[in-house]
Amino acid sequence: MDFASDNASGADPKILAALVAANSGSFPAYGADPYTQRAEAMLRDVFERDCVVFLVATGTGANALALGALTPPWGAIFCHEDAHVMDDECGAPEFFTAGAKMIGMAGHAGKIAPDTLRETLAAYPRGLVKQVQPATLSLSQATECGTLYTPAEVAELTAIARGSGVRTHMDGARFANALVTLGCTPAELTWKAGVDALSFGATKNGTLACEAVIIFDRALADDFAYRRKRGGHLVSKGRLLGAQMIAYLEDAHWLGLARRANASARRLAEGLASIPGVRIPWSPQINEIFAVLPRRIDQALKSAGSRYYDWGARGLPEAQKPGADEIFVRLVTSFATRDYEIEQFLDIARRAG
Ligand SMILES: *Cc1c(COP(=O)(O)O)cnc(C)c1O
């Protein structure tokens, strides 16, 4: 019963098999191989655009390199105050931009509200020499609270940003999970809604270690190849990244994996919601569930060996904050979550509740 994160699972077997198959033979190194080229072409098809694609090994690398491409050293990166780029990347965005400043914004359930963005941008006027210059908006899709921006919401935020000369990056560590819930196309959720660069996550949804930076405006990609090499993300046996991405995308496999993960979360959330004393502050939209549990239930689950994170009170409005005998937790399912794990978890929670 491991609900700590979707990267607690291994690689999807089909993707692992593709990796083993691509292991034979010899190919040009550093991404000049047919696997990488095919993966890049497939991503251009998926996004219905002649975008520039760079495969990298980690999500932090994707985010920091993408932000580096969009943001000068004296720039400001606007994001949610609980964003992964703000809190969970050990300063990589600051490092890869050579010193840009992260500006965190508050917002319910992990989302940035249009008015908050307007007010924040107003506090960073262009040309004021003593302040960092407005450069980049970074949106997490899905957010760190497992909530989503609809394409219309993305478009509204990117339009506000563009009005201040600010470009938009999207952290799509859980892009597939968001996409299958929203039911739109990858294009509608990104460049058609004004997104300039995307960190296309795949590792949490089934690859072993492969993500992509997708740059929709070719002019922004001119020096990206050097950034990636200098940042240590040009994998020399690049075909092994390419093979993962091909197997991930082929036959819409990635969407099936995300649907499975999301369906497991729904089952788990429905079960939890029916237990007296458990509160679900916002209904899960992807494969992450946030729940306020009575401490006796939490203790029973943990002593039975189940794993998940205590989440403090992040994202919760004042009225919903956990009481003294409660705890706010995050539970994450993945493509590899088994039904029996969910049943066992709910059984223990019910008995303790
Ligand atoms: C997991 C995650 C990442 C990427 O993390 P890595 O561990 O570096 O691969 C980026 N953004 C969000 C929101 C994430 O959850």
Ligand as a Chemical Component Dictionary entry (heavy atoms), coordinates in Angstrom:
data_LIG
# 
_chem_comp.id                   LIG 
_chem_comp.type                 NON-POLYMER 
_chem_comp.pdbx_formal_charge   0 
_chem_comp.three_letter_code    LIG 
# 
loop_
_chem_comp_atom.comp_id 
_chem_comp_atom.atom_id 
_chem_comp_atom.alt_atom_id 
_chem_comp_atom.type_symbol 
_chem_comp_atom.charge 
_chem_comp_atom.model_Cartn_x 
_chem_comp_atom.model_Cartn_y 
_chem_comp_atom.model_Cartn_z 
_chem_comp_atom.pdbx_ordinal 
LIG C1 C1 C 0 7.884  15.079 -9.735  1  
LIG C2 C2 C 0 7.693  16.460 -10.199 2  
LIG C3 C3 C 0 8.658  17.106 -10.981 3  
LIG C4 C4 C 0 9.951  16.458 -11.450 4  
LIG O1 O1 O 0 10.705 15.903 -10.505 5  
LIG P1 P1 P 0 12.012 15.005 -10.735 6  
LIG O2 O2 O 0 12.058 14.240 -9.485  7  
LIG O3 O3 O 0 13.138 15.923 -10.898 8  
LIG O4 O4 O 0 11.819 14.167 -11.940 9  
LIG C5 C5 C 0 8.382  18.391 -11.407 10 
LIG N1 N1 N 0 7.252  19.014 -11.084 11 
LIG C6 C6 C 0 6.296  18.438 -10.339 12 
LIG C7 C7 C 0 5.036  19.173 -10.041 13 
LIG C8 C8 C 0 6.484  17.149 -9.859  14 
LIG O5 O5 O 0 5.545  16.569 -9.111  15 
# 
loop_
_chem_comp_bond.comp_id 
_chem_comp_bond.atom_id_1 
_chem_comp_bond.atom_id_2 
_chem_comp_bond.value_order 
_chem_comp_bond.pdbx_ordinal 
LIG C1 C2 SING 1  
LIG C2 C3 SING 2  
LIG C2 C8 DOUB 3  
LIG C3 C4 SING 4  
LIG C3 C5 DOUB 5  
LIG C4 O1 SING 6  
LIG O1 P1 SING 7  
LIG P1 O2 DOUB 8  
LIG P1 O3 SING 9  
LIG P1 O4 SING 10 
LIG C5 N1 SING 11 
LIG N1 C6 DOUB 12 
LIG C6 C7 SING 13 
LIG C6 C8 SING 14 
LIG C8 O5 SING 15 
# 
